[in-house]
Amino acid sequence: MSEDRGQGGGGRTLFCRIITPERMVYDGEANLVMARIADGDVGVMVDHAPLVSTAEVGDVRIREGEELHVFATSDGFFKVAENLVQILVEEAVEAGEIDVEAAGNQVEEAERELSEISEDDEDRERVRAEIDRKRRMGENLMRVAGRYGQG
């Protein structure tokens, strides 16, 4: 990979990083990065204007030559600067590595937990939001696996 990664200077190579709190999920060159952000879908190519936004639950598609890398991602942050796309999310799973059964279980568990929230719980709205986030990610995993994965 190029030595000018993230240094700007009009380099003609685009790089992409998908980062979770646990690890760097993807770190490589790209011809095109497509993702869902707060304003809708975005496609980033070399020399894209700087951009900072929230990343929405969805998929990130990275075209690298003839290869297409697809990841199911949770919400987080999306930044483009100096030919470097950085996607910071809680969870990112490559499409071919998604465990569809576990994702289905995650959705079922979240739905059960939502139905069990007590109306007396002081933190009810925060808990509901956390559980809903888990449910949406499970649904997203199943959608991405169905569209791009092996299962």
NUDREN-303099 format. One record per residue (C-alpha): y, x, z; residue in one letter; residue number from 1. Coordinates in Angstrom, 2 decimals, decimal comma, always signed. Layout:
R         Y         X         Z   residu   num
R         Y         X         Z        A   NUM
...
***
This chain:
R         Y         X         Z   residu   num
R     +0,00     +0,00     +0,00        M     1
R     +3,54     +0,98     -0,62        S     2
R     +5,51     +3,06     +1,82        E     3
R     +8,56     +0,81     +1,38        D     4
R     +6,96     -2,18     +3,14        R     5
R     +9,63     -4,17     +4,88        G     6
R    +12,29     -1,57     +4,08        Q     7
R    +14,00     -3,46     +1,28        G     8
R    +15,82     -1,40     -1,26        G     9
R    +14,79     -3,63     -4,18        G    10
R    +11,10     -2,74     -4,03        G    11
R     +9,11     -4,70     -6,60        R    12
R     +6,17     -5,50     -4,33        T    13
R     +5,88     -8,52     -2,05        L    14
R     +3,94     -8,24     +1,18        F    15
R     +2,66    -10,97     +3,45        C    16
R     +1,58    -10,95     +7,08        R    17
R     +0,01    -13,82     +8,98        I    18
R     +0,13    -13,06    +12,69        I    19
R     -1,33    -14,96    +15,66        T    20
R     -1,00    -13,96    +19,32        P    21
R     -4,50    -12,47    +19,13        E    22
R     -4,36    -10,47    +15,90        R    23
R     -2,99     -9,78    +12,44        M    24
R     -4,94    -12,29    +10,33        V    25
R     -3,64    -11,11     +6,95        Y    26
R     -1,66     -8,03     +5,94        D    27
R     -1,45     -7,30     +2,25        G    28
R     +0,32     -7,44     -1,06        E    29
R     +1,01    -10,75     -2,76        A    30
R     +2,34    -12,02     -6,06        N    31
R     +3,05    -15,45     -4,58        L    32
R     +2,97    -16,97     -1,07        V    33
R     +2,97    -20,76     -0,74        M    34
R     +3,36    -22,60     +2,56        A    35
R     +4,67    -25,76     +4,17        R    36
R     +7,90    -25,26     +6,10        I    37
R    +10,38    -27,63     +7,75        A    38
R    +12,11    -28,45     +4,45        D    39
R     +8,86    -28,97     +2,50        G    40
R     +6,65    -26,70     +0,44        D    41
R     +7,97    -23,25     -0,43        V    42
R     +6,80    -20,63     -2,89        G    43
R     +7,89    -17,05     -2,38        V    44
R     +7,79    -14,34     -5,04        M    45
R     +9,18    -10,81     -5,10        V    46
R    +12,93    -10,56     -4,38        D    47
R    +13,10    -14,04     -2,79        H    48
R    +16,28    -14,76     -0,86        A    49
R    +16,08    -14,30     +2,92        P    50
R    +14,74    -17,37     +4,71        L    51
R    +13,90    -18,33     +8,27        V    52
R    +12,25    -21,65     +9,05        S    53
R     +9,59    -23,31    +11,11        T    54
R     +6,10    -23,29     +9,62        A    55
R     +4,37    -26,67     +9,60        E    56
R     +0,68    -27,39    +10,16        V    57
R     -0,95    -26,93     +6,77        G    58
R     -2,30    -24,24     +4,54        D    59
R     -0,91    -20,91     +3,43        V    60
R     -1,96    -19,80     -0,03        R    61
R     -1,55    -16,18     -1,02        I    62
R     -2,02    -15,20     -4,66        R    63
R     -2,88    -11,51     -4,96        E    64
R     -3,59    -10,73     -8,61        G    65
R     -6,50    -12,98     -9,59        E    66
R     -7,51    -13,60     -5,95        E    67
R     -6,39    -16,60     -3,91        L    68
R     -6,50    -16,28     -0,12        H    69
R     -6,17    -19,60     +1,73        V    70
R     -5,63    -20,06     +5,47        F    71
R     -5,43    -23,20     +7,60        A    72
R     -2,49    -22,63     +9,92        T    73
R     -0,91    -24,29    +12,92        S    74
R     +2,83    -24,65    +13,28        D    75
R     +5,00    -21,65    +14,04        G    76
R     +7,64    -19,58    +12,28        F    77
R     +8,15    -18,49     +8,66        F    78
R    +10,42    -15,61     +7,68        K    79
R    +11,21    -13,92     +4,38        V    80
R    +13,30    -10,75     +4,26        A    81
R    +13,26     -7,68     +2,05        E    82
R    +10,04     -8,61     +0,19        N    83
R     +8,12     -9,25     +3,40        L    84
R     +6,84    -12,73     +4,29        V    85
R     +5,97    -13,04     +7,99        Q    86
R     +4,14    -16,13     +9,21        I    87
R     +3,84    -16,30    +13,01        L    88
R     +1,48    -19,07    +14,15        V    89
R     -0,75    -19,91    +17,12        E    90
R     -3,82    -20,29    +14,90        E    91
R     -4,82    -19,21    +11,38        A    92
R     -8,32    -19,42     +9,92        V    93
R     -9,36    -18,31     +6,45        E    94
R    -10,70    -21,29     +4,48        A    95
R    -14,17    -19,81     +4,00        G    96
R    -14,53    -19,12     +7,73        E    97
R    -13,72    -22,62     +8,99        I    98
R    -16,40    -24,22    +11,15        D    99
R    -16,14    -27,84     +9,96        V   100
R    -18,37    -29,18    +12,73        E   101
R    -16,24    -27,49    +15,42        A   102
R    -13,08    -28,83    +13,76        A   103
R    -14,52    -32,35    +13,80        G   104
R    -15,42    -31,94    +17,46        N   105
R    -11,85    -30,76    +18,15        Q   106
R    -10,46    -33,94    +16,59        V   107
R    -12,87    -36,18    +18,52        E   108
R    -12,12    -34,39    +21,79        E   109
R     -8,37    -34,70    +21,23        A   110
R     -8,67    -38,41    +20,47        E   111
R    -10,72    -38,92    +23,64        R   112
R     -8,19    -36,94    +25,71        E   113
R     -5,33    -38,99    +24,25        L   114
R     -7,05    -42,21    +25,30        S   115
R     -7,53    -40,87    +28,83        E   116
R     -3,92    -39,92    +29,54        I   117
R     -2,77    -41,74    +32,64        S   118
R     +0,44    -43,72    +32,39        E   119
R     +1,23    -42,36    +35,89        D   120
R     +1,10    -38,73    +34,72        D   121
R     +4,60    -37,21    +35,09        E   122
R     +3,90    -34,76    +32,26        D   123
R     +2,46    -37,50    +30,02        R   124
R     +4,68    -36,76    +26,99        E   125
R     +4,11    -33,00    +27,13        R   126
R     +0,36    -33,47    +27,52        V   127
R     +0,30    -36,02    +24,69        R   128
R     +2,18    -33,60    +22,41        A   129
R     -0,23    -30,74    +23,19        E   130
R     -3,28    -32,91    +22,56        I   131
R     -1,77    -34,31    +19,35        D   132
R     -1,12    -30,76    +18,15        R   133
R     -4,79    -29,92    +18,76        K   134
R     -5,87    -33,04    +16,85        R   135
R     -3,59    -32,27    +13,88        R   136
R     -4,92    -28,71    +13,67        M   137
R     -8,52    -29,96    +13,72        G   138
R     -7,74    -32,40    +10,91        E   139
R     -6,01    -29,62     +9,01        N   140
R     -9,02    -27,32     +9,39        L   141
R    -11,29    -30,01     +7,95        M   142
R     -8,88    -30,72     +5,06        R   143
R     -8,51    -27,05     +4,12        V   144
R    -12,27    -26,44     +4,39        A   145
R    -12,93    -29,44     +2,16        G   146
R    -10,43    -28,32     -0,44        R   147
R    -10,83    -24,53     -0,42        Y   148
R    -13,73    -23,59     +1,84        G   149
R    -17,41    -23,14     +1,33        Q   150
R    -18,45    -26,15     +3,44        G   151
***
